Amino acid sequence: MHQVTVMTRDGCHACDDAISDVRRICAELGIAWSAEDVDADGELRAEYGDRVPVILIDGVEHGFWRVEEERFRRALAR
């Protein structure tokens, strides 16, 4: 089973959109997901801060700025 994480920050409208998409898709597929605020950790901010939202699948970067739904679903089907 996959684990999805959305790297996000407060006040990011693109992050809100990505979370909405991830929440909907993961609920349909029965896959756990979480959100993590990059500004809560200096290392996360350095790694992801310029590209939020960043979507990770099983700890590996899948994409950033928006959810490409078909590609995201294919990755979760593997």
C-alpha positions in Angstrom: 0.0 0.0 0.0 1.3 3.4 -0.9 1.7 6.5 1.3 1.1 9.9 -0.2 2.5 13.1 1.3 1.7 16.6 0.2 4.5 19.1 1.1 2.7 22.4 1.6 2.7 25.7 3.5 0.1 28.0 5.0 -1.5 30.6 2.6 -0.6 28.6 -0.5 -3.7 28.4 -2.8 -2.0 25.9 -5.1 -1.4 23.8 -2.0 -5.1 23.9 -1.1 -6.0 22.8 -4.6 -3.5 19.9 -4.5 -4.7 18.8 -1.1 -8.2 18.7 -2.4 -7.3 16.6 -5.4 -5.1 14.2 -3.3 -7.8 13.9 -0.7 -10.4 13.0 -3.3 -8.3 10.6 -5.3 -6.8 8.8 -2.3 -10.3 8.4 -0.7 -11.5 6.8 -3.9 -8.6 4.4 -3.9 -8.4 3.8 -0.2 -4.9 5.1 0.1 -3.5 6.9 3.2 -2.2 10.5 2.7 -0.9 13.3 4.9 0.2 16.9 4.5 3.4 18.4 5.9 4.2 22.1 6.3 7.7 22.7 4.8 8.0 25.9 6.9 8.0 23.8 10.1 11.4 22.3 9.3 14.4 24.1 7.8 15.6 21.1 5.8 12.1 20.6 4.3 11.9 24.3 3.5 15.3 24.2 1.8 14.4 21.0 -0.2 10.8 21.8 -1.3 10.1 25.5 -0.4 10.4 26.9 -3.9 8.1 24.2 -5.5 5.2 23.7 -3.1 3.0 21.9 -3.3 5.1 18.8 -3.8 3.5 15.4 -4.0 5.5 12.4 -2.7 4.6 8.8 -3.1 6.3 6.5 -0.7 8.8 9.3 0.1 9.8 9.8 -3.5 8.9 13.0 -5.3 6.1 12.4 -7.8 5.4 16.0 -8.9 5.0 19.6 -7.9 2.8 22.7 -8.3 -0.3 20.6 -9.3 -1.7 17.1 -9.4 -1.7 15.5 -12.8 -4.6 13.3 -12.1 -4.1 10.5 -14.7 -0.4 10.3 -14.0 -1.0 10.3 -10.2 -3.6 7.5 -10.5 -1.3 5.4 -12.7 1.5 5.7 -10.1 -0.8 4.7 -7.3 -2.0 1.6 -9.3 1.5 0.2 -9.4 
